[in-house]
Amino acid sequence: MSQAPGGGGRQQLQQLAETIQALDEEREELEKDIVGLRDQQEAIDEAIEGIETLEDGSIVQVPLGGGAYVRAEIQDIDEIVVDIGGDYAAEREGEGAIDSLEAKRDRLDDRIAEIEAEVAEIEEESDDLEQRAQQAQQQMQQQQMQQMQGRLGGEGEGGPDEE
């Protein structure tokens, strides 16, 4: 018994489509990660700008969490607590704090570059799969056309029509 025309091709196309969709979802997640990392870099840049421009006696809004802020006066701009990773923080003087923040920003740059390389690989793989899917679809269409031509050609081979 023969298989339904194009049955294997349809299954292959379905698998390719599912793989392409999974790659697209992975790419979207990685792009969201990049956006989050860039947001962190912007926050670092704002912190560096604050350290460079604020002076003793400046009044600032300090976030308390949940969207609440309190006004506070800076007593000593050279006493800055900086996140050093792993849920740890350390007190640094102004330049040391800036150096720590710049190092963190550089690590974020490196991570962004790694993720962008992953995205490029995924896009390349997805493009390859899309080409394979187009080729498979074209082959299926050609096979269907050949089968249709075979059926149409086979109908008239029975000899002259009797009337």
C-alpha positions as CSV (number, residue, x, y, z in Angstrom):
1,M,0.0,0.0,0.0
2,S,1.4,3.4,-0.9
3,Q,1.7,6.4,1.4
4,A,-0.5,9.4,0.8
5,P,1.0,11.8,-1.6
6,G,3.4,14.3,0.1
7,G,2.7,12.8,3.5
8,G,6.4,12.6,4.5
9,G,7.0,16.0,3.0
10,R,4.2,17.6,5.1
11,Q,5.6,16.0,8.2
12,Q,9.1,17.3,7.4
13,L,7.6,20.8,6.8
14,Q,5.8,20.6,10.1
15,Q,9.0,19.7,11.9
16,L,10.9,22.5,10.2
17,A,8.2,25.0,11.1
18,E,8.2,23.9,14.8
19,T,12.0,24.2,14.9
20,I,11.9,27.6,13.3
21,Q,9.3,28.7,15.8
22,A,11.4,27.4,18.7
23,L,14.4,29.3,17.4
24,D,12.4,32.5,17.0
25,E,11.2,32.2,20.6
26,E,14.7,31.6,21.9
27,R,15.9,34.6,19.9
28,E,13.2,36.8,21.3
29,E,14.2,35.8,24.9
30,L,17.8,36.6,24.2
31,E,16.8,40.0,22.8
32,K,14.9,40.7,26.0
33,D,18.0,39.8,28.0
34,I,20.0,42.3,25.9
35,V,17.4,45.0,26.7
36,G,17.6,44.2,30.4
37,L,21.4,44.4,30.3
38,R,21.3,47.7,28.5
39,D,18.9,49.0,31.1
40,Q,21.4,48.0,33.8
41,Q,24.1,49.9,31.8
42,E,22.0,53.0,31.7
43,A,21.5,52.8,35.5
44,I,25.3,52.5,35.9
45,D,25.8,55.5,33.7
46,E,23.4,57.5,35.8
47,A,25.1,56.4,39.0
48,I,28.5,57.4,37.6
49,E,27.1,60.8,36.5
50,G,25.6,61.3,40.0
51,I,28.9,60.5,41.7
52,E,30.8,62.9,39.4
53,T,28.3,65.8,39.8
54,L,27.0,65.6,43.3
55,E,28.7,67.4,46.2
56,D,28.5,67.3,49.9
57,G,25.3,69.0,51.0
58,S,23.4,68.2,47.8
59,I,19.7,67.2,48.3
60,V,18.7,64.0,46.5
61,Q,15.7,61.7,46.3
62,V,16.6,58.3,47.7
63,P,14.4,55.3,46.6
64,L,12.9,53.3,49.5
65,G,11.3,50.8,47.2
66,G,7.7,50.4,45.9
67,G,7.9,53.7,44.2
68,A,8.5,55.6,47.4
69,Y,11.3,58.2,47.8
70,V,12.6,60.3,50.6
71,R,14.7,63.5,50.4
72,A,18.1,63.2,51.9
73,E,21.2,65.4,52.2
74,I,24.5,64.0,51.1
75,Q,26.9,64.3,54.0
76,D,30.0,62.8,52.4
77,I,30.1,62.0,48.6
78,D,33.3,60.0,49.1
79,E,31.4,57.3,51.1
80,I,29.7,55.3,48.4
81,V,28.4,51.8,48.8
82,V,28.7,49.8,45.6
83,D,27.2,46.4,44.7
84,I,30.2,44.1,44.1
85,G,28.1,41.0,43.1
86,G,26.9,37.9,44.9
87,D,24.5,40.1,47.1
88,Y,27.6,41.8,48.5
89,A,28.4,45.5,48.6
90,A,31.5,47.5,49.6
91,E,32.1,51.0,50.6
92,R,34.3,52.9,48.1
93,E,35.6,56.4,47.8
94,G,34.4,58.4,44.7
95,E,36.9,57.3,42.1
96,G,36.9,53.7,43.4
97,A,33.2,53.6,43.1
98,I,33.3,54.9,39.6
99,D,36.0,52.3,38.7
100,S,33.8,49.5,40.2
101,L,30.8,50.7,38.2
102,E,32.8,51.0,35.0
103,A,34.1,47.5,35.4
104,K,30.6,46.2,35.9
105,R,29.5,48.1,32.8
106,D,32.3,46.5,30.8
107,R,31.3,43.0,32.0
108,L,27.8,43.8,30.8
109,D,29.2,44.9,27.4
110,D,31.0,41.5,27.2
111,R,27.8,39.6,28.1
112,I,25.8,41.6,25.5
113,A,28.4,40.8,22.8
114,E,28.1,37.1,23.8
115,I,24.3,37.2,23.6
116,E,24.4,39.1,20.3
117,A,26.7,36.3,18.9
118,E,24.1,33.7,20.0
119,V,21.3,35.7,18.3
120,A,23.3,35.8,15.1
121,E,23.9,32.0,15.2
122,I,20.2,31.4,15.8
123,E,19.2,33.7,13.0
124,E,21.7,31.9,10.6
125,E,20.2,28.5,11.7
126,S,16.7,29.8,11.3
127,D,17.5,31.2,7.8
128,D,19.0,27.8,6.8
129,L,15.9,26.0,8.0
130,E,13.6,28.4,6.2
131,Q,15.5,27.7,3.0
132,R,15.2,24.0,3.6
133,A,11.4,24.4,4.2
134,Q,11.0,26.4,1.0
135,Q,12.9,23.7,-1.0
136,A,10.8,20.9,0.6
137,Q,7.6,22.8,-0.2
138,Q,8.7,23.3,-3.8
139,Q,9.5,19.6,-4.1
140,M,6.1,18.7,-2.7
141,Q,4.4,21.1,-5.2
142,Q,6.4,19.6,-8.1
143,Q,5.5,16.0,-7.0
144,Q,1.9,17.0,-6.8
145,M,2.0,18.6,-10.3
146,Q,3.7,15.5,-11.7
147,Q,1.0,13.3,-10.1
148,M,-1.8,15.5,-11.5
149,Q,-0.2,15.4,-14.9
150,G,0.1,11.6,-14.6
151,R,-3.5,11.2,-13.8
152,L,-4.7,13.5,-16.5
153,G,-2.4,11.8,-19.1
154,G,-3.5,8.3,-17.9
155,E,-7.2,9.0,-18.5
156,G,-6.9,9.4,-22.2
157,E,-4.8,6.2,-22.8
158,G,-7.8,3.8,-23.0
159,G,-8.1,4.1,-26.8
160,P,-10.6,5.9,-28.9
161,D,-13.8,7.0,-27.2
162,E,-16.9,5.0,-28.0
163,E,-20.0,6.9,-28.8
